[in-house]
Amino acid sequence: MARAKTEAGGRCHNDGALIGCQGAAVLLRGSVPLCQFCEDSSSSLKRLPVRRVRPADPLGDLRRLQQRRRRIEDELDQLVHAAYLAGHSYGEVGLVLGVSRQAVRQRHLRG
């Protein structure tokens, strides 16, 4: 199917209004641009046809994603530290994160 740019400048219809929205539209559901998260979350729009689109500003989208990633990693560091201070072991934290206790210590241990 042919790729098309979104009329919304490559931004998701829910950008800034829905928690979890990734911002960059990857498809059009009818004429509504959506990111993958909103597409996966949407139920009322499922009857409309889908067209995949290219991001309008891939470097800008990467920049925004990297900024969000840093904020998430900072929050993750804080929560791991809080869990440790609350008496949870690195092994318990590792089980939640799906990594080994050694990986938790290497990634999150503060000096």
RALIN-V195159 format. One record per helix or strand of 3 or more residues. SS is the DSSP state (H for helix, E for strand). FROM is the first residue (numbers start at 1). TO is the last residue. If there is no record, write none. Layout:
BEGIN
<<SS,FROM,TO> <SS,FROM,TO>>
END
This chain:
BEGIN
<<E,27,29> <E,32,34> <H,36,41> <E,50,52> <H,58,85> <H,90,97> <H,101,108>>
END
